Amino acid sequence: MRIIVLMKEVPDTYGDRVLDLETGLAARAASEAVPDEICERALEAALAYADSAESDSAGGDSAGGDSAGGVEVTVVMMAPAGAASTLRKVLAVGADSGVQVVGDALSGADAGLTAEVLAAAVRRSGADLVLAGNASTDGAGGVVPAMLAELLEMPLLSGLSELRITADAVSGVRPVEGGVQKLTAPLPAVVSVTEALPAARFPNFKGILAAKKKPVEVLSPEDLGVDAGDLSVPRSIMLSIAERPPRAAGLRIVDAGDAGEQLADFLIENRLV
């Protein structure tokens, strides 16, 4: 089985995030670039299944795992050339190989173009299962997995908080208001997961050394059959850019015997009651 995990390089979640007021894009040089945490959880799900399939194969029991015990995990990134080091960090965790799509025209790509390029990369590599985070921690659009499933003509299981993979199907649980939905789909399929899944494992020294020798394929949009001429035409247009206004100081109530009345007036004025 081949599992493709979509990975994104993002500004550090715990660092300063700055908006470039000229381009409207995140100023990525303002913070350390790291693999997106939600994508790392998707990778952990893939590696956990690969481990279980290998264990079942070694024990002579393939029930619930890949019949041959062989699971190949490939990480696919659409990122600038400088993101190669981030991809190697991900490979050190345990992925078998990587694909990096690089192109100047892809800078600031919207969700539609991103999905088109990633779909082309998945088709080129071939996949039984595509795993992704439900929404990146920088853009937080949350639509790319659905777009990808549509382009690949695969079923989509989105926003899963629990995930189970077998040799021919995938299933899981999606939280909804007032309960949960239990979902299942045959492979091949696209799955997006939430932060409820286990956190990623840490790379060990052996993994870090091994990552230097793992195959990484660097592709351009042209290599994937995506017309570079089409990339020059905006898929969406930004109308305006503005910095987030500074937070205003909150209302301070000094109790002079009427604090309760002041609080009630504030709540009523702001339609909070």
Backbone as CSV, one residue per row, in Angstrom:
resi,resn,N_x,N_y,N_z,CA_x,CA_y,CA_z,C_x,C_y,C_z
1,MET,0.847,-1.195,0.000,0.000,0.000,0.000,0.879,1.240,0.000
2,ARG,0.479,2.222,-0.781,1.187,3.506,-0.769,0.282,4.564,-0.135
3,ILE,0.791,5.192,0.889,0.088,6.283,1.561,0.842,7.572,1.273
4,ILE,0.127,8.564,0.771,0.710,9.887,0.564,0.193,10.810,1.654
5,VAL,1.111,11.485,2.313,0.762,12.459,3.347,1.100,13.842,2.825
6,LEU,0.124,14.727,2.818,0.350,16.091,2.375,0.922,16.897,3.533
7,MET,2.040,17.540,3.283,2.731,18.301,4.328,2.856,19.751,3.877
8,LYS,2.753,20.665,4.831,2.909,22.082,4.523,3.915,22.711,5.468
9,GLU,4.772,23.560,4.918,5.682,24.334,5.750,4.985,25.637,6.123
10,VAL,4.962,25.950,7.416,4.261,27.139,7.904,5.162,27.917,8.858
11,PRO,4.850,29.196,9.078,5.567,29.932,10.130,5.277,29.287,11.482
12,ASP,6.252,29.309,12.357,6.113,28.682,13.666,4.825,29.139,14.351
13,THR,4.021,28.158,14.770,2.739,28.448,15.401,2.899,29.319,16.634
14,TYR,4.007,29.138,17.336,4.213,29.861,18.588,5.069,31.114,18.413
15,GLY,5.398,31.441,17.173,6.191,32.639,16.913,5.308,33.770,16.407
16,ASP,5.932,34.884,16.068,5.206,36.035,15.540,4.831,35.782,14.083
17,ARG,3.588,36.077,13.758,3.136,35.955,12.379,2.822,37.352,11.860
18,VAL,3.466,37.690,10.742,3.381,39.048,10.217,2.808,39.001,8.806
19,LEU,1.909,39.928,8.519,1.320,40.040,7.194,2.105,41.044,6.366
20,ASP,2.531,40.639,5.160,3.197,41.545,4.234,2.124,42.424,3.600
21,LEU,2.140,43.710,3.906,1.083,44.611,3.448,1.207,44.974,1.975
22,GLU,2.280,44.552,1.319,2.407,44.785,-0.117,1.828,43.632,-0.919
23,THR,2.079,42.416,-0.471,1.629,41.235,-1.216,0.375,40.605,-0.635
24,GLY,0.102,40.872,0.639,-1.029,40.220,1.291,-0.716,38.817,1.752
25,LEU,0.534,38.392,1.636,0.954,37.055,2.033,1.640,37.099,3.388
26,ALA,1.721,35.963,4.020,2.434,35.881,5.286,3.909,36.153,5.055
27,ALA,4.511,36.965,5.899,5.947,37.246,5.816,6.676,36.080,6.473
28,ARG,7.047,35.105,5.684,7.568,33.851,6.229,8.953,34.015,6.852
29,ALA,9.660,35.061,6.454,10.984,35.275,7.038,10.903,35.837,8.458
30,ALA,9.700,36.226,8.887,9.552,36.825,10.210,9.537,35.784,11.321
31,SER,9.433,34.520,10.962,9.360,33.465,11.974,10.009,32.206,11.417
32,GLU,10.411,31.330,12.302,11.014,30.069,11.877,10.001,29.230,11.110
33,ALA,10.451,28.617,10.024,9.583,27.750,9.227,9.611,26.337,9.802
34,VAL,8.434,25.753,9.975,8.326,24.416,10.574,7.270,23.614,9.819
35,PRO,7.295,22.277,9.935,6.195,21.481,9.377,4.911,21.782,10.145
36,ASP,3.810,21.847,9.432,2.534,22.130,10.084,2.180,20.994,11.037
37,GLU,1.839,21.358,12.264,1.578,20.355,13.296,0.444,19.413,12.914
38,ILE,-0.621,19.927,12.297,-1.757,19.075,11.949,-1.364,18.082,10.854
39,CYS,-0.461,18.492,9.963,0.038,17.569,8.935,0.914,16.488,9.568
40,GLU,1.661,16.865,10.614,2.488,15.892,11.310,1.624,14.817,11.975
41,ARG,0.441,15.197,12.437,-0.460,14.205,13.031,-0.975,13.241,11.963
42,ALA,-1.209,13.750,10.756,-1.593,12.883,9.649,-0.467,11.908,9.328
43,LEU,0.773,12.408,9.359,1.927,11.541,9.114,2.043,10.470,10.198
44,GLU,1.806,10.842,11.432,1.871,9.877,12.529,0.855,8.757,12.321
45,ALA,-0.333,9.090,11.834,-1.345,8.064,11.560,-0.858,7.098,10.491
46,ALA,-0.204,7.628,9.453,0.325,6.775,8.387,1.433,5.875,8.906
47,LEU,2.338,6.436,9.699,3.464,5.650,10.220,2.991,4.598,11.215
48,ALA,1.978,4.922,12.012,1.445,3.947,12.962,0.844,2.757,12.225
49,TYR,0.146,3.025,11.118,-0.405,1.917,10.341,0.702,1.100,9.697
50,ALA,1.726,1.780,9.187,2.855,1.062,8.583,3.525,0.157,9.610
51,ASP,3.666,0.655,10.841,4.269,-0.156,11.902,3.421,-1.387,12.208
52,SER,2.106,-1.201,12.268,1.228,-2.323,12.600,1.198,-3.349,11.475
53,ALA,1.237,-2.867,10.222,1.253,-3.785,9.084,2.527,-4.608,9.063
54,GLU,3.651,-3.968,9.384,4.925,-4.683,9.436,4.919,-5.716,10.550
55,SER,4.334,-5.345,11.698,4.249,-6.273,12.818,3.375,-7.467,12.486
56,ASP,2.237,-7.220,11.833,1.339,-8.314,11.447,2.012,-9.249,10.458
57,SER,2.768,-8.654,9.504,3.455,-9.463,8.503,4.526,-10.341,9.142
58,ALA,5.269,-9.765,10.088,6.328,-10.520,10.765,5.752,-11.645,11.606
59,GLY,4.537,-11.423,12.129,3.906,-12.443,12.958,3.075,-13.430,12.187
60,GLY,3.005,-13.224,10.866,2.238,-14.148,10.040,0.752,-13.906,10.084
61,ASP,0.333,-12.740,10.597,-1.091,-12.425,10.696,-1.326,-11.113,9.994
62,SER,-2.004,-11.160,8.840,-2.242,-9.947,8.079,-3.634,-9.393,8.287
63,ALA,-4.408,-9.974,9.188,-5.764,-9.498,9.420,-5.737,-8.065,9.923
64,GLY,-6.502,-7.203,9.238,-6.579,-5.816,9.665,-5.416,-4.972,9.198
65,GLY,-4.454,-5.564,8.519,-3.313,-4.792,8.030,-3.098,-5.049,6.571
66,ASP,-2.042,-4.513,6.021,-1.736,-4.730,4.616,-1.359,-6.190,4.411
67,SER,-1.912,-6.809,3.341,-1.741,-8.250,3.148,-0.287,-8.648,2.990
68,ALA,0.502,-7.775,2.388,1.911,-8.093,2.197,2.779,-7.505,3.300
69,GLY,2.158,-6.762,4.180,2.930,-6.141,5.251,3.787,-4.989,4.780
70,GLY,3.658,-4.594,3.495,4.489,-3.520,2.964,3.694,-2.249,2.779
71,VAL,4.029,-1.236,3.540,3.359,0.059,3.423,4.422,1.114,3.141
72,GLU,4.254,1.836,2.062,5.194,2.900,1.699,4.550,4.249,1.982
73,VAL,5.233,5.067,2.757,4.711,6.384,3.130,5.526,7.462,2.418
74,THR,4.856,8.254,1.599,5.503,9.332,0.849,4.909,10.666,1.277
75,VAL,5.785,11.626,1.527,5.344,12.971,1.903,5.415,13.860,0.671
76,VAL,4.335,14.592,0.413,4.276,15.510,-0.724,4.100,16.928,-0.201
77,MET,4.977,17.830,-0.648,4.926,19.237,-0.260,4.916,20.117,-1.491
78,MET,4.128,21.164,-1.462,4.245,22.240,-2.444,4.858,23.404,-1.685
79,ALA,6.126,23.691,-1.933,6.840,24.656,-1.099,8.043,25.204,-1.847
80,PRO,8.556,26.369,-1.428,9.751,26.942,-2.068,10.957,26.012,-1.926
81,ALA,11.975,26.259,-2.719,13.179,25.419,-2.696,13.795,25.356,-1.310
82,GLY,13.707,26.450,-0.562,14.298,26.492,0.771,13.640,25.571,1.768
83,ALA,12.492,24.999,1.405,11.784,24.109,2.320,12.351,22.690,2.305
84,ALA,13.412,22.465,1.547,13.995,21.122,1.470,14.422,20.621,2.843
85,SER,14.935,21.515,3.680,15.367,21.100,5.014,14.175,20.669,5.865
86,THR,13.041,21.329,5.695,11.827,20.927,6.419,11.369,19.546,5.981
87,LEU,11.466,19.276,4.692,11.090,17.961,4.185,12.000,16.879,4.754
88,ARG,13.288,17.162,4.875,14.220,16.183,5.450,13.882,15.914,6.920
89,LYS,13.447,16.945,7.636,13.039,16.751,9.032,11.877,15.774,9.118
90,VAL,10.954,15.882,8.187,9.799,14.990,8.172,10.232,13.565,7.829
91,LEU,11.156,13.442,6.903,11.649,12.109,6.538,12.366,11.462,7.715
92,ALA,12.995,12.266,8.565,13.700,11.721,9.727,12.744,11.072,10.719
93,VAL,11.483,11.477,10.682,10.490,10.894,11.579,10.142,9.475,11.152
94,GLY,10.254,9.182,9.835,9.978,7.825,9.416,9.384,7.646,8.039
95,ALA,9.023,8.722,7.354,8.497,8.579,5.997,9.571,8.002,5.082
96,ASP,9.153,7.282,4.054,10.100,6.573,3.178,10.692,7.457,2.089
97,SER,9.902,8.406,1.589,10.382,9.243,0.494,9.600,10.552,0.496
98,GLY,10.091,11.495,-0.316,9.446,12.793,-0.374,9.343,13.318,-1.788
99,VAL,8.337,14.149,-2.005,8.155,14.847,-3.277,7.944,16.316,-2.947
100,GLN,8.743,17.186,-3.564,8.620,18.621,-3.343,8.324,19.294,-4.670
101,VAL,7.208,20.000,-4.727,6.833,20.736,-5.940,7.257,22.184,-5.761
102,VAL,8.110,22.655,-6.656,8.700,23.985,-6.544,8.406,24.785,-7.805
103,GLY,8.015,26.032,-7.624,7.788,26.904,-8.784,7.523,28.319,-8.334
104,ASP,8.188,29.285,-8.959,7.997,30.686,-8.585,6.547,31.114,-8.747
105,ALA,5.875,30.556,-9.746,4.488,30.949,-10.010,3.533,30.428,-8.944
106,LEU,4.009,29.530,-8.095,3.136,28.960,-7.065,3.137,29.775,-5.788
107,SER,3.981,30.804,-5.707,4.033,31.630,-4.509,2.692,32.326,-4.303
108,GLY,2.100,32.129,-3.142,0.811,32.744,-2.852,-0.354,32.082,-3.546
109,ALA,-0.177,30.829,-3.987,-1.255,30.117,-4.678,-2.488,30.007,-3.790
110,ASP,-3.662,30.179,-4.397,-4.888,30.038,-3.627,-5.229,28.560,-3.476
111,ALA,-6.337,28.270,-2.776,-6.682,26.883,-2.473,-6.933,26.066,-3.734
112,GLY,-7.571,26.671,-4.733,-7.873,25.935,-5.954,-6.630,25.508,-6.704
113,LEU,-5.682,26.427,-6.862,-4.444,26.095,-7.550,-3.629,25.093,-6.730
114,THR,-3.599,25.274,-5.424,-2.881,24.340,-4.553,-3.419,22.928,-4.722
115,ALA,-4.737,22.787,-4.715,-5.347,21.468,-4.874,-5.038,20.870,-6.240
116,GLU,-5.038,21.702,-7.285,-4.747,21.212,-8.629,-3.327,20.666,-8.725
117,VAL,-2.372,21.396,-8.161,-0.977,20.956,-8.207,-0.778,19.702,-7.372
118,LEU,-1.337,19.677,-6.167,-1.194,18.496,-5.308,-1.869,17.273,-5.926
119,ALA,-3.009,17.473,-6.567,-3.688,16.352,-7.230,-2.822,15.771,-8.344
120,ALA,-2.155,16.653,-9.089,-1.270,16.180,-10.156,-0.101,15.396,-9.577
121,ALA,0.428,15.849,-8.434,1.538,15.144,-7.790,1.092,13.781,-7.277
122,VAL,-0.109,13.711,-6.734,-0.627,12.425,-6.231,-0.839,11.462,-7.389
123,ARG,-1.412,11.952,-8.485,-1.622,11.078,-9.642,-0.295,10.535,-10.157
124,ARG,0.719,11.372,-10.189,2.017,10.953,-10.707,2.633,9.867,-9.850
125,SER,2.502,9.998,-8.538,3.092,9.019,-7.622,2.212,7.797,-7.454
126,GLY,0.897,7.995,-7.547,-0.042,6.905,-7.291,-0.228,6.728,-5.800
127,ALA,-1.464,6.563,-5.365,-1.721,6.450,-3.928,-2.958,5.614,-3.674
128,ASP,-2.877,4.787,-2.630,-4.053,4.059,-2.150,-4.804,4.893,-1.115
129,LEU,-4.070,5.778,-0.449,-4.672,6.616,0.579,-3.916,7.938,0.643
130,VAL,-4.663,9.036,0.707,-4.074,10.366,0.865,-4.514,10.910,2.217
131,LEU,-3.556,11.270,3.063,-3.850,11.807,4.390,-3.413,13.271,4.454
132,ALA,-4.221,14.096,5.113,-3.913,15.512,5.239,-4.503,16.037,6.538
133,GLY,-4.015,17.197,6.967,-4.649,17.889,8.077,-5.941,18.522,7.589
134,ASN,-6.881,18.741,8.496,-8.162,19.299,8.062,-8.054,20.778,7.686
135,ALA,-7.079,21.500,8.259,-6.882,22.914,7.918,-5.486,23.317,8.366
136,SER,-4.771,24.041,7.526,-3.422,24.466,7.889,-3.494,25.499,9.002
137,THR,-2.424,25.605,9.776,-2.425,26.527,10.899,-2.112,27.961,10.478
138,ASP,-1.750,28.166,9.210,-1.525,29.546,8.773,-2.727,30.083,7.994
139,GLY,-3.127,29.386,6.936,-4.269,29.855,6.159,-5.611,29.470,6.758
140,ALA,-5.683,28.262,7.343,-6.899,27.769,7.998,-8.104,27.758,7.061
141,GLY,-7.860,27.533,5.756,-8.969,27.492,4.811,-9.826,26.248,4.974
142,GLY,-9.164,25.101,5.105,-9.884,23.855,5.340,-10.617,23.293,4.146
143,VAL,-10.289,23.729,2.927,-11.017,23.264,1.744,-10.169,22.407,0.806
144,VAL,-8.855,22.432,0.968,-7.986,21.718,0.023,-8.261,20.214,-0.007
145,PRO,-8.432,19.515,1.137,-8.720,18.076,1.052,-9.968,17.762,0.224
146,ALA,-11.019,18.562,0.379,-12.245,18.327,-0.390,-12.015,18.578,-1.872
147,MET,-11.298,19.645,-2.202,-10.981,19.937,-3.599,-10.137,18.819,-4.203
148,LEU,-9.194,18.337,-3.412,-8.307,17.271,-3.874,-9.097,16.002,-4.174
149,ALA,-10.009,15.637,-3.265,-10.830,14.439,-3.477,-11.670,14.575,-4.740
150,GLU,-12.185,15.772,-4.980,-12.986,15.999,-6.180,-12.143,15.821,-7.438
151,LEU,-10.936,16.392,-7.435,-10.070,16.300,-8.607,-9.591,14.870,-8.850
152,LEU,-9.352,14.132,-7.759,-8.866,12.761,-7.877,-10.003,11.748,-8.057
153,GLU,-11.239,12.232,-7.914,-12.427,11.378,-7.998,-12.350,10.245,-6.978
154,MET,-11.999,10.619,-5.747,-11.917,9.687,-4.628,-12.907,10.099,-3.549
155,PRO,-13.409,9.128,-2.769,-14.249,9.504,-1.629,-13.451,10.277,-0.597
156,LEU,-14.134,11.138,0.144,-13.499,11.982,1.160,-14.088,11.698,2.526
157,LEU,-13.217,11.461,3.504,-13.597,11.416,4.910,-12.896,12.593,5.568
158,SER,-13.648,13.602,5.955,-13.043,14.844,6.425,-13.222,15.047,7.918
159,GLY,-12.265,15.754,8.516,-12.369,16.159,9.909,-12.463,15.021,10.894
160,LEU,-11.685,13.955,10.686,-11.779,12.791,11.567,-10.983,13.013,12.853
161,SER,-11.598,12.640,13.964,-10.909,12.685,15.256,-10.412,11.307,15.661
162,GLU,-10.875,10.281,14.964,-10.396,8.911,15.130,-10.245,8.304,13.747
163,LEU,-9.229,7.468,13.563,-8.937,6.935,12.237,-8.501,5.483,12.330
164,ARG,-9.041,4.647,11.446,-8.630,3.244,11.349,-8.420,2.912,9.873
165,ILE,-7.257,2.359,9.587,-6.894,2.000,8.220,-6.766,0.494,8.123
166,THR,-7.335,-0.090,7.069,-7.129,-1.508,6.780,-6.598,-1.625,5.355
167,ALA,-6.419,-2.845,4.888,-5.822,-3.060,3.571,-6.715,-2.572,2.439
168,ASP,-8.021,-2.502,2.658,-8.912,-2.119,1.560,-9.923,-1.034,1.912
169,ALA,-9.833,-0.475,3.116,-10.806,0.540,3.499,-10.229,1.446,4.579
170,VAL,-10.913,2.546,4.804,-10.552,3.475,5.871,-11.838,3.895,6.564
171,SER,-11.769,4.062,7.864,-12.957,4.452,8.616,-12.541,5.389,9.743
172,GLY,-13.525,6.054,10.333,-13.200,6.967,11.414,-14.425,7.630,11.984
173,VAL,-14.167,8.555,12.895,-15.228,9.266,13.605,-15.059,10.756,13.389
174,ARG,-16.163,11.411,13.054,-16.152,12.871,12.875,-17.071,13.500,13.924
175,PRO,-16.547,14.381,14.767,-17.405,15.060,15.741,-18.338,16.049,15.036
176,VAL,-19.595,16.041,15.439,-20.563,17.019,14.957,-21.328,17.546,16.162
177,GLU,-22.061,18.608,15.966,-22.806,19.187,17.080,-23.811,18.172,17.626
178,GLY,-23.664,17.873,18.892,-24.600,16.959,19.534,-24.262,15.489,19.401
179,GLY,-23.135,15.154,18.790,-22.801,13.740,18.657,-21.604,13.513,17.756
180,VAL,-21.527,12.319,17.173,-20.445,11.969,16.259,-21.020,11.220,15.060
181,GLN,-20.298,11.266,13.963,-20.629,10.495,12.776,-19.565,9.431,12.569
182,LYS,-19.984,8.197,12.329,-19.056,7.116,12.015,-19.058,6.920,10.508
183,LEU,-17.858,7.032,9.920,-17.730,7.033,8.465,-16.810,5.910,8.005
184,THR,-17.045,5.442,6.789,-16.146,4.456,6.182,-16.157,4.633,4.678
185,ALA,-15.052,4.279,4.042,-14.952,4.384,2.587,-13.942,3.362,2.093
186,PRO,-14.163,2.839,0.892,-13.169,1.936,0.309,-11.975,2.723,-0.179
187,LEU,-10.836,2.054,-0.281,-9.651,2.687,-0.857,-9.693,2.574,-2.373
188,PRO,-9.146,3.529,-3.109,-8.413,4.710,-2.635,-9.349,5.786,-2.109
189,ALA,-8.829,6.606,-1.181,-9.636,7.643,-0.560,-8.745,8.778,-0.077
190,VAL,-9.391,9.903,0.201,-8.724,11.068,0.788,-9.291,11.267,2.188
191,VAL,-8.406,11.470,3.166,-8.828,11.640,4.558,-8.162,12.883,5.133
192,SER,-8.940,13.704,5.836,-8.347,14.801,6.599,-8.618,14.559,8.073
193,VAL,-7.635,14.883,8.901,-7.709,14.586,10.335,-7.594,15.874,11.142
194,THR,-8.036,15.795,12.390,-7.988,16.951,13.275,-6.865,16.774,14.290
195,GLU,-6.704,17.784,15.127,-5.661,17.752,16.147,-5.974,16.766,17.267
196,ALA,-7.140,16.097,17.193,-7.476,15.093,18.204,-6.646,13.824,18.034
197,LEU,-6.055,13.629,16.851,-5.218,12.450,16.645,-3.903,12.594,17.398
198,PRO,-3.214,11.472,17.652,-1.957,11.528,18.413,-0.930,12.448,17.771
199,ALA,-0.131,13.084,18.620,0.935,13.966,18.138,2.023,13.149,17.446
200,ALA,2.804,13.832,16.627,3.859,13.154,15.879,4.966,12.667,16.803
201,ARG,5.589,11.577,16.409,6.742,11.059,17.137,7.961,11.942,16.865
202,PHE,8.955,11.838,17.709,10.191,12.610,17.532,11.211,11.770,16.760
203,PRO,11.982,12.387,15.890,13.011,11.621,15.173,14.151,11.246,16.109
204,ASN,14.704,10.058,15.926,15.882,9.666,16.698,17.125,9.873,15.833
205,PHE,18.278,9.618,16.410,19.532,9.862,15.704,19.625,8.998,14.448
206,LYS,19.181,7.755,14.560,19.219,6.856,13.404,18.328,7.391,12.281
207,GLY,17.164,7.914,12.649,16.257,8.456,11.648,16.815,9.683,10.965
208,ILE,17.515,10.526,11.735,18.107,11.737,11.172,19.180,11.385,10.146
209,LEU,19.991,10.383,10.457,21.026,9.950,9.508,20.397,9.314,8.275
210,ALA,19.352,8.508,8.493,18.703,7.825,7.371,18.021,8.814,6.431
211,ALA,17.511,9.919,6.985,16.782,10.892,6.178,17.658,11.508,5.101
212,LYS,18.974,11.581,5.348,19.887,12.187,4.381,19.985,11.362,3.098
213,LYS,19.666,10.058,3.204,19.799,9.165,2.054,18.465,8.800,1.414
214,LYS,17.369,9.243,2.022,16.061,8.883,1.478,15.781,9.676,0.202
215,PRO,15.104,9.048,-0.761,14.868,9.720,-2.050,13.883,10.876,-1.935
216,VAL,14.263,12.005,-2.535,13.394,13.174,-2.611,13.340,13.614,-4.072
217,GLU,12.158,13.683,-4.615,11.974,14.098,-6.004,11.501,15.552,-6.017
218,VAL,12.243,16.404,-6.723,11.873,17.818,-6.842,11.267,18.026,-8.218
219,LEU,10.018,18.499,-8.232,9.281,18.639,-9.479,8.836,20.081,-9.679
220,SER,8.629,20.450,-10.924,8.065,21.750,-11.273,6.618,21.541,-11.705
221,PRO,5.825,22.597,-11.780,4.464,22.432,-12.291,4.445,21.813,-13.692
222,GLU,5.435,22.171,-14.509,5.496,21.613,-15.863,5.702,20.105,-15.825
223,ASP,6.503,19.625,-14.870,6.718,18.188,-14.735,5.408,17.456,-14.441
224,LEU,4.490,18.164,-13.800,3.212,17.564,-13.416,2.127,17.788,-14.456
225,GLY,2.480,18.451,-15.539,1.495,18.711,-16.576,0.596,19.885,-16.279
226,VAL,0.987,20.723,-15.306,0.224,21.933,-15.003,0.779,23.055,-15.860
227,ASP,-0.043,23.653,-16.682,0.393,24.668,-17.642,0.905,25.909,-16.910
228,ALA,2.188,26.203,-17.097,2.775,27.366,-16.441,2.124,28.655,-16.909
229,GLY,1.631,28.675,-18.134,0.953,29.866,-18.628,-0.315,30.158,-17.855
230,ASP,-1.029,29.104,-17.470,-2.259,29.280,-16.703,-1.980,29.856,-15.325
231,LEU,-0.765,29.599,-14.808,-0.440,30.044,-13.463,-0.303,31.558,-13.383
232,SER,-0.089,32.203,-14.533,0.067,33.655,-14.524,-1.283,34.369,-14.414
233,VAL,-2.363,33.624,-14.597,-3.706,34.206,-14.508,-4.234,33.974,-13.096
234,PRO,-4.534,35.031,-12.350,-4.997,34.855,-10.966,-6.283,34.038,-10.900
235,ARG,-6.333,33.093,-9.964,-7.569,32.342,-9.725,-8.502,33.138,-8.813
236,SER,-7.908,33.977,-7.984,-8.682,34.856,-7.115,-7.936,36.177,-7.006
237,ILE,-8.660,37.244,-6.717,-8.073,38.579,-6.681,-8.253,39.162,-5.293
238,MET,-7.161,39.682,-4.735,-7.222,40.332,-3.429,-7.618,41.791,-3.630
239,LEU,-8.691,42.188,-2.977,-9.213,43.535,-3.164,-8.549,44.559,-2.265
240,SER,-8.189,44.155,-1.043,-7.563,45.106,-0.132,-6.747,44.356,0.910
241,ILE,-5.797,45.051,1.496,-4.929,44.480,2.528,-4.896,45.453,3.697
242,ALA,-5.066,44.954,4.882,-5.016,45.817,6.060,-4.461,45.040,7.233
243,GLU,-3.672,45.745,8.025,-3.124,45.124,9.224,-4.217,45.033,10.281
244,ARG,-4.171,43.956,11.071,-5.156,43.803,12.127,-5.053,44.975,13.097
245,PRO,-6.171,45.632,13.429,-6.102,46.780,14.347,-5.675,46.329,15.737
246,PRO,-4.974,47.206,16.446,-4.555,46.831,17.811,-5.767,46.640,18.714
247,ARG,-5.604,45.775,19.680,-6.702,45.516,20.601,-6.932,46.736,21.496
248,ALA,-8.177,47.108,21.626,-8.520,48.245,22.484,-8.569,47.788,23.939
249,ALA,-8.302,48.733,24.819,-8.366,48.400,26.248,-9.790,48.065,26.644
250,GLY,-9.932,47.103,27.523,-11.254,46.710,27.976,-11.843,47.716,28.953
251,LEU,-13.127,47.577,29.206,-13.805,48.460,30.156,-13.442,48.053,31.584
252,ARG,-13.059,49.026,32.371,-12.723,48.760,33.767,-13.837,49.312,34.652
253,ILE,-14.378,48.451,35.469,-15.469,48.843,36.368,-14.916,48.970,37.781
254,VAL,-15.080,50.147,38.344,-14.662,50.391,39.725,-15.900,50.341,40.605
255,ASP,-15.848,49.480,41.578,-17.022,49.285,42.431,-17.168,50.435,43.422
256,ALA,-18.216,51.210,43.220,-18.548,52.287,44.155,-19.957,52.051,44.685
257,GLY,-20.286,50.755,44.770,-21.615,50.387,45.233,-22.583,50.097,44.107
258,ASP,-22.167,50.405,42.856,-23.060,50.173,41.713,-22.395,49.331,40.629
259,ALA,-21.395,48.539,41.021,-20.668,47.728,40.031,-21.606,46.773,39.316
260,GLY,-22.553,46.189,40.022,-23.492,45.257,39.409,-24.317,45.927,38.328
261,GLU,-24.754,47.150,38.597,-25.543,47.876,37.602,-24.701,48.220,36.381
262,GLN,-23.440,48.631,36.625,-22.555,48.960,35.499,-22.316,47.737,34.617
263,LEU,-22.104,46.589,35.263,-21.862,45.360,34.502,-23.089,44.976,33.694
264,ALA,-24.277,45.102,34.334,-25.516,44.771,33.622,-25.719,45.695,32.430
265,ASP,-25.463,46.999,32.602,-25.607,47.955,31.499,-24.653,47.621,30.356
266,PHE,-23.422,47.231,30.711,-22.439,46.872,29.677,-22.901,45.664,28.875
267,LEU,-23.397,44.646,29.561,-23.850,43.434,28.880,-25.042,43.724,27.972
268,ILE,-25.959,44.566,28.462,-27.141,44.890,27.660,-26.748,45.725,26.435
269,GLU,-25.856,46.706,26.645,-25.423,47.567,25.550,-24.749,46.781,24.431
270,ASN,-23.999,45.750,24.805,-23.278,44.941,23.807,-24.048,43.678,23.402
271,ARG,-25.310,43.638,23.810,-26.204,42.534,23.416,-25.621,41.175,23.798
272,LEU,-25.085,41.126,25.011,-24.500,39.877,25.506,-25.462,39.130,26.405
273,VAL,-26.601,39.711,26.667,-27.658,39.032,27.446,-28.986,39.243,26.746
